[in-house]
Amino acid sequence: MIIADRIKKTRRALKRFNAQALIVSNPSNIFYLSGFRGDDSVLLVTPDENYIITDFRFEQEVAKNSPGSEIITGQGNIYQKIAKLTKRLSIKHIGFESAHIKVRQAEILGSLIAGKLIPVVDIIENLRIIKYPDEIAAIRTSACIAKKVLKRIIKEIKNGKTEKEIAAQIDFLLRKEGADKNSFDTIVASGENSSMPHARPQKRKIRTGDAVVLDFGATCDGYSSDLTRTFFVGKISKHLSLLYNTVSIAQKKAISRVSPGVKISEIDKAARSYITEKGFGDYFGHATGHSIGIDVHELPGINSKNYATLKEGMVFTIEPGIYIPGFGGVRIEDMVLVNKKGCEVLTR
């Protein structure tokens, strides 16, 4: 029933583009509309049916996970299969996800089909903004896995351990706790490396007085989690302590603003204005957060230029940070679910 509702909404959205059908090529969107997670495949949504165009490798998987979709395999490459199918169905106006197909691919497809290709943007991404109950349940599971790993990894953060060793242990524990995979490459950044928001784990050994930033997440049942914590080894400087307290308060202020009807820009403002007030505005260069679900980064972004309002069922991160080159940095990140009363923090 949930898949059918998503397909219905997709068909309704297609009418704005005067398209009879939609070629879905983004794997995350294919999964959202069918439950199929294979690659080298596309989903064709027509007024009456859904067709997964793939090859023999995925026939059993499609049959098991996507009973509401018809399987198209056979000879020829994927473009030829699309052209043959749309011709058989007499579809003349065909939408395609222009953000998820290369120019050359669109050219090849356009030369084969009998109809007209119509570029569409973010039809399904916009549907994915409000999470269904089954999605929220899967996100909770992924967040729970990440929290369990966090509790277990704390004891490993000590003098002499390398960033790479801790990252490897996190990756192992994520799988051990039930993750299908990491939701992104694990970040472990210590000392001066912690000033880089997306630092790659190095052979650098952790030393007394270091800030250590851990950023990781689990993917389970197709849905992702994401959390960041900053830890300290031994006695730290007053300056590092000031950075941490500033970020911590800024995050609390942002979380306290989360409620249906609040402008997204206000969430960013709550964190950013406090960090700026404390004199560190120039060292907070990224958005305050991002939506999360099937993908780690989804619509909408949680930034100062987004004036859309929050709605019940949105899930996103709040992750202010301060990064001082050559010295170090602090980031604290949690996932929140917008509910009727305000929000629920999923990663605490």
CORVENPE-V708960 format. One record per backbone hydrogen bond with DSSP energy under -1.0 kcal/mol. NH is the residue of the N-H (numbers start at 1). CO is the residue of the C=O. If there is no record, write none. Layout:
# CORVENPE-V708960
nh:NH co:CO
nh:NH co:CO
This chain:
# CORVENPE-V708960
nh:5 co:1
nh:6 co:2
nh:7 co:3
nh:8 co:4
nh:9 co:5
nh:10 co:6
nh:11 co:7
nh:12 co:8
nh:13 co:9
nh:14 co:10
nh:16 co:13
nh:17 co:14
nh:18 co:15
nh:19 co:14
nh:20 co:93
nh:21 co:93
nh:22 co:45
nh:23 co:95
nh:24 co:43
nh:30 co:26
nh:31 co:27
nh:32 co:28
nh:33 co:29
nh:34 co:30
nh:35 co:31
nh:42 co:53
nh:43 co:24
nh:44 co:51
nh:45 co:22
nh:46 co:49
nh:51 co:44
nh:52 co:70
nh:53 co:42
nh:54 co:72
nh:58 co:55
nh:62 co:58
nh:63 co:59
nh:64 co:60
nh:65 co:61
nh:66 co:62
nh:69 co:66
nh:70 co:50
nh:72 co:52
nh:81 co:77
nh:82 co:78
nh:83 co:79
nh:84 co:80
nh:85 co:81
nh:86 co:82
nh:87 co:83
nh:88 co:84
nh:89 co:85
nh:90 co:87
nh:91 co:86
nh:94 co:116
nh:95 co:21
nh:96 co:118
nh:97 co:23
nh:98 co:96
nh:98 co:120
nh:100 co:97
nh:106 co:102
nh:107 co:103
nh:108 co:104
nh:109 co:105
nh:110 co:106
nh:111 co:107
nh:113 co:109
nh:116 co:92
nh:118 co:94
nh:120 co:96
nh:126 co:122
nh:127 co:123
nh:128 co:124
nh:131 co:313
nh:136 co:132
nh:137 co:133
nh:138 co:134
nh:139 co:135
nh:140 co:136
nh:141 co:137
nh:142 co:138
nh:143 co:139
nh:144 co:140
nh:145 co:141
nh:146 co:142
nh:147 co:143
nh:148 co:144
nh:149 co:145
nh:150 co:146
nh:151 co:147
nh:152 co:148
nh:153 co:149
nh:154 co:150
nh:156 co:153
nh:157 co:154
nh:158 co:156
nh:160 co:206
nh:161 co:158
nh:163 co:204
nh:164 co:202
nh:166 co:162
nh:167 co:163
nh:168 co:164
nh:169 co:165
nh:170 co:166
nh:171 co:167
nh:172 co:168
nh:173 co:169
nh:174 co:170
nh:175 co:171
nh:176 co:172
nh:177 co:173
nh:178 co:175
nh:179 co:174
nh:180 co:219
nh:181 co:219
nh:183 co:217
nh:187 co:215
nh:189 co:213
nh:191 co:211
nh:193 co:190
nh:194 co:191
nh:195 co:192
nh:196 co:193
nh:199 co:196
nh:206 co:161
nh:209 co:233
nh:210 co:207
nh:212 co:231
nh:213 co:189
nh:214 co:229
nh:215 co:187
nh:216 co:227
nh:219 co:181
nh:220 co:223
nh:223 co:220
nh:224 co:293
nh:225 co:218
nh:227 co:216
nh:228 co:333
nh:229 co:214
nh:231 co:212
nh:233 co:210
nh:241 co:237
nh:242 co:238
nh:243 co:239
nh:244 co:240
nh:245 co:241
nh:246 co:242
nh:247 co:243
nh:248 co:244
nh:249 co:245
nh:250 co:246
nh:251 co:247
nh:252 co:248
nh:253 co:249
nh:254 co:250
nh:255 co:251
nh:256 co:252
nh:257 co:254
nh:258 co:255
nh:261 co:310
nh:262 co:259
nh:264 co:308
nh:265 co:306
nh:266 co:263
nh:267 co:264
nh:268 co:264
nh:269 co:265
nh:270 co:266
nh:271 co:267
nh:272 co:268
nh:273 co:269
nh:275 co:271
nh:276 co:272
nh:277 co:273
nh:278 co:274
nh:279 co:276
nh:280 co:275
nh:283 co:280
nh:284 co:281
nh:288 co:302
nh:289 co:302
nh:292 co:315
nh:293 co:295
nh:298 co:291
nh:302 co:289
nh:303 co:301
nh:306 co:303
nh:310 co:262
nh:313 co:338
nh:314 co:311
nh:316 co:336
nh:317 co:290
nh:318 co:334
nh:319 co:288
nh:322 co:330
nh:323 co:283
nh:324 co:328
nh:327 co:324
nh:328 co:324
nh:330 co:322
nh:332 co:320
nh:333 co:228
nh:334 co:318
nh:336 co:316
nh:337 co:344
nh:338 co:314
nh:339 co:342
nh:344 co:337
nh:346 co:335
